[in-house]
Amino acid sequence: MPAFSEDLPAGGPDKRVSGNILIVDDEPGIRQMLAFTLAGDGYAYSEAGDVETAHGALTRHRPDLILLDWMLPGISGIDFARRLKRDPKTSEIPIIMLTAKGEESDKIRGLDTGADDYITKPFSTRELLARVRAVLRRSRPETDTDVIEVERLKLDTLTHRVTAGDRPLDLSPTEFRLLHFFVTHPERVYSRSQLLDSVWGDHAYIEERTVDVHIRRLRKVLAAHQCDQYVQTVRSVGYRFSTRPD
């Protein structure tokens, strides 16, 4: 199955470099198409056909984003993503997973490893570039405040650590982004589609019920620290974050 569902755009020498992207895919043809597409839109890129080569590329130059294939020889893309997110040196590099696996459970698994977005093959070049732009936009800091404190909760935006009192919370990267959005946008009610646009990005084609799955998981973690009441359901509308009683 081809990775793309439409013709590649023509590149141009007058394009400005708008980011450095590491392409990790074991199929040379797909790497070539991805590279041509990115270069045509003004991105610099490097390539790797396996995890070992990708790791070497990361030690030489830190990319702004990684396009990572799920199925790789040896260590899978999922395991590599998990490893990158656990390493403080690479944990902040955004990752877009590329895969032929299209089931919702696969998407949730990919996002829970720390991937910032998920593209199912085949995909159009316009979709790829839109998602790259969206993820790079979201990866830029939104606030100058490194530590956010709300009641008993404390979020460190640099280390992605969350504590309730002095006790650490074990959150996935997606759950952290969701909680971060909530605490920085308190009291207002957000629909599922608004949360998808704000947390996953306006080009992330994910079912709205995925929001409910992550809300349940976030509440479960918060409940162990008596903070789950902050994430409130507004019937027939959506969710809000509030320290006031529901």
Buried (B, 14 or more C-beta within 10 A) or exposed (E): EEBBEEEEBEBEEEEEEBBBBBBBBBEEEBBBBBBBBBBBBBBBBBBBBBBEBBBEBBEEEEBBBBBBBBBBEEBBBBEBBBBBBEEEEBEEBBBBBBBEBEEEEBBBBBBBBBBBBBBBBEBBBBBBBBBBBBBBEBBEEEEEEEEBEBEBBBBEBEEBBBBBEEEEBEBBBBBBBBBBBBBBBEEEBBBBEBBBBBBBBEBBBBEEEBBBBBBEBBBEBBEEBEBBBBBBBEEEEBBBBBBEEE
